[in-house]
């Protein structure tokens, strides 16, 4: 039923580093929906609303099983809110994405990645002094343990960088476990700063291991993006001067990918964290989830699709093949589980793509194919009826290629940006100890009924 109440949000000082956590105050709610079961039993369900998206009702079913002996069935959790959060807000129909209330495109235009990192972790954008202190702390944690370099020697040549990232991130828990008590605010703060600082180091080390080159150490005094590009491209025999246009593109890419509410990888981090697992292991679980082509690997799939199309002249045939569901032909980089409008991140990425190409005087035939494909799809009734609009992956791969990021590193770049969101979500989870429960989804069992075990002699072949 269309009944709802407003959430009352209160600010909690959970730790000095994470200055504010938006938690739900459920006291004083008065409105309910009524569920009528097949046996005629009625069950009242309390209804909540968020501070944004007031037209959406959230039905509190936590007592449903205890009172009605019933479960809900929701494969993929498409209609289920697994937590309350004050970090990122996404409105699919409106094409809206906010970090702590700020539109992501505005943050890209007016802030750098370190400012956004401070925003997500602390709830507010930093002033000049706060930003300097924050960057100093990040730079103090850039290095990994020297023996950690030996860890990368076990991987064979050409091992996929994402495989290395999953293993390396989880292995941080073996090197940085002393005094790590997730229930202590200071320990949580140290863990978050270490993860954000060491992720570009690990990503660059994974790439160097992949191509068989020696590791390059991080350097203070560079921006977060500049430092990563330096570690990725420099060698002991050749200095590397970071192109500021490249660094800006990477910085904006990281902002756009920093967080995106409760997606597959973020939910994976949260459900792993709900068991009180080591936070580095939780982030490694998120990287593993992100690796899939339906999630973080989508930008890589877009590049492969554009390569297969080849030229603008082949787009009409490709569009027809997609609509006729020809085997193996899919329109990658379009559509989103949440957005039923233009992905706001994709809009900024498209602008960024054109700016980067113009500033670099870079010519890529794939960009012309991408623009023509976008135009054709947006004017085709088949895709319009299905609300298929470009998502952030559609142009991000082209941007990464323009600034020298190889194809096999695309998903690693996604993980580098999203690790900020993952650790922020983990912090929010473990900071709310009273509301933290281990994740335990239920299932609709459709297997055989209980039966007796036969001896092997009496079983039929």
C-alpha positions, 0 to 999 in steps of 0.5 A: 500500500502507498503508505510511508513515513520519513526517516529521521537521520541523526549524526553520530561521531563514530570515530574522529576520522569518519566524522559522521555516519547517517543512521536511521532512527526508526522510533516514532514511525506511525504508518504501515502497509498491510500484507494479507497472506493466503490463509487470511492472516494480516501482517502490518509492515512498517514503512520508511522513506529516505531523505531523497527518493521520497516517492519510494516506500521501504517496507521493513520485513525483518519480523516477517518470518517470526510473525508469519512463517514467510520469506520474500523471494527476490533473486538478485536483490532487485527490490531489497534494501540490505542496509541503510547508508548515507554515502551515495544516492542513486536515482535511476529514473532521474539519472541522478548520482550523488556522493554525500549529497553532491552531484558526481559531475560537479565533484569532477568539475570542481574537485580532485580525487583526494578531496572526494576521498576525504568527502566520502570518508569524513562526510564533508569536503576538506578545506586547504589545511585539511586537504594537505593533512589528508594527503600527507597521511596518504603519502606516508602509507604509499609504500608496501612492506619490502618483502611484499615485492617477493609475493609478485614473483610467484605469478607467471608471466602474463598473469592477468592483473586482476588475478594478481590484484585479488591475491595481493589485496587479500595478502595485505592482511598478512602484512598489516594485521598488528593492532588491527581491531575493527571495533576500535576507531583508530584501527579502522582509520589506519586501515582505511588510509592504508588501503587507499594509499597502497591500492595504486602501488599494488595496481602498478606492481600488478602491471609490472609483474604482468609485463615482466618489468621491475617495480617502480617505487611511489613518490611523494609530491605527486598527485594520486593519479600522477603517482600511479602513472609514474609507477606504471610507466617509469623504468629504472633506465628511463625517466617518465614525465607524467602528461598532466592531461593524462593525469587529469583524465585518470583523476576524473575516472577515479572520481566517477568510479569511486562509489555507486551505492549497493552494487554487486561488488559493494554488497560483496564487501559488506556481506564479507565484512558482516562476518567481521572478516579482515578488511583487506580480505573484504576488499579482495572479495569486492575485487573478485566480484568486480572482475566479472564482465557483467560488472567491472569488466564491461568497459573492456567488453565495450572496446572489444565490441567496437573493434568487432564493429570496425567502422561506422559503415558496419553499425546498421548491420550490428544494430540489426544483429543485436535486435534480432538476438544473433548469437554472440552479438550484444550491445555493450556499454548500454543499459543499467540495472538501476538507471532508466535514463542517461547515466550521469557519469556517462554524460560527464565521461563523454564530455571528458573523452572529447576534451582529452582527445582535443587536448591531446590532438589524438585521433582514434577511429573507435571514438567515431564508431562509438559516437555513431553507435550511440546516436543510432541506438538512441534514435532506435525505438527498439532501444528507446522502449527498453530504456537502454542508454549509454552507461559509464563504461561506454566511453571510459575504455576509450578514455583509458586507451587514449591516455596509455592504459592497456586493455588488461588494466581497465578493470584494475583501474575500476578497482583502484577507484572503487576501493575508496567506496568499498572501504567507506562502505565497510567503515559505515558497516562496522561503525554501526555495531548495534545494527551490524548482523552477519549476512544470511540470505534465504532460499526457495528450495526446489530440490528433492524431498527427503529420501532414504539412502540405498546401499550401493548394491541396491542402487539402479545404474 
